[in-house]
């Protein structure tokens, strides 16, 4: 995922499904090329590279 797409998602009020691996996440914060994400299916948090996040293709 590109940084400008992340910023667009964060500014938009529409729901966007973001994934890391095969797990849905929500973006808590971004810093340089990393994002702190929370996993939707539990309380786990992780710092990941933005390039490793993706939107589900419909």
C-alpha positions as a Markdown table, in Angstrom:
| # | Residue | x | y | z |
|---|---|---|---|---|
| 1 | Unk | 0.0 | 0.0 | 0.0 |
| 2 | Unk | 1.2 | 3.5 | -0.7 |
| 3 | Unk | 1.5 | 6.3 | 1.9 |
| 4 | Unk | -0.9 | 8.6 | 0.0 |
| 5 | Unk | -3.6 | 5.8 | 0.0 |
| 6 | Unk | -3.1 | 5.4 | 3.7 |
| 7 | Unk | -3.6 | 9.1 | 4.2 |
| 8 | Unk | -6.7 | 9.0 | 2.0 |
| 9 | Unk | -8.2 | 6.2 | 4.1 |
| 10 | Unk | -7.5 | 7.9 | 7.4 |
| 11 | Unk | -9.1 | 11.2 | 6.2 |
| 12 | Unk | -12.2 | 9.4 | 4.7 |
| 13 | Unk | -15.2 | 8.5 | 6.8 |
| 14 | Unk | -16.0 | 5.4 | 4.7 |
| 15 | Unk | -15.2 | 2.0 | 6.1 |
| 16 | Unk | -12.2 | 0.4 | 4.3 |
| 17 | Unk | -11.1 | -3.2 | 4.9 |
| 18 | Unk | -7.4 | -3.2 | 5.4 |
| 19 | Unk | -5.4 | -6.4 | 5.9 |
| 20 | Unk | -2.0 | -7.5 | 7.1 |
| 21 | Unk | -1.4 | -11.1 | 6.0 |
| 22 | Unk | -4.8 | -12.6 | 6.0 |
| 23 | Unk | -6.0 | -10.7 | 9.1 |
| 24 | Unk | -8.1 | -7.6 | 9.1 |
| 25 | Unk | -6.5 | -4.6 | 10.9 |
| 26 | Unk | -7.3 | -1.0 | 11.8 |
| 27 | Unk | -4.6 | 1.6 | 11.5 |
| 28 | Unk | -3.8 | 3.4 | 14.8 |
| 29 | Unk | -1.0 | 5.6 | 13.6 |
| 30 | Unk | 1.6 | 6.0 | 10.9 |
| 31 | Unk | 5.2 | 7.1 | 11.1 |
| 32 | Unk | 7.6 | 7.2 | 8.1 |
| 33 | Unk | 7.3 | 3.8 | 6.4 |
| 34 | Unk | 5.6 | 2.0 | 9.3 |
| 35 | Unk | 2.1 | 1.8 | 10.7 |
| 36 | Unk | 0.9 | 0.7 | 14.1 |
| 37 | Unk | -2.1 | -1.6 | 13.5 |
| 38 | Unk | -4.6 | -3.3 | 15.8 |
| 39 | Unk | -6.0 | -6.6 | 14.8 |
| 40 | Unk | -9.8 | -6.7 | 14.5 |
| 41 | Unk | -10.0 | -10.3 | 15.8 |
| 42 | Unk | -8.2 | -9.7 | 19.1 |
| 43 | Unk | -6.4 | -7.0 | 21.1 |
| 44 | Unk | -3.0 | -7.6 | 19.6 |
| 45 | Unk | -1.1 | -4.6 | 18.2 |
| 46 | Unk | 1.9 | -4.6 | 15.9 |
| 47 | Unk | 4.2 | -2.3 | 14.0 |
| 48 | Unk | 4.3 | -3.2 | 10.3 |
| 49 | Unk | 5.6 | -1.8 | 7.1 |
| 50 | Unk | 3.0 | 0.2 | 5.2 |
| 51 | Unk | 4.0 | -1.7 | 2.0 |
| 52 | Unk | 2.7 | -4.9 | 3.7 |
| 53 | Unk | -0.8 | -3.6 | 4.2 |
| 54 | Unk | -3.4 | -4.1 | 1.5 |
| 55 | Unk | -7.1 | -3.6 | 0.7 |
| 56 | Unk | -9.2 | -6.6 | -0.2 |
| 57 | Unk | -10.1 | -6.9 | -3.9 |
| 58 | Unk | -13.8 | -7.2 | -4.5 |
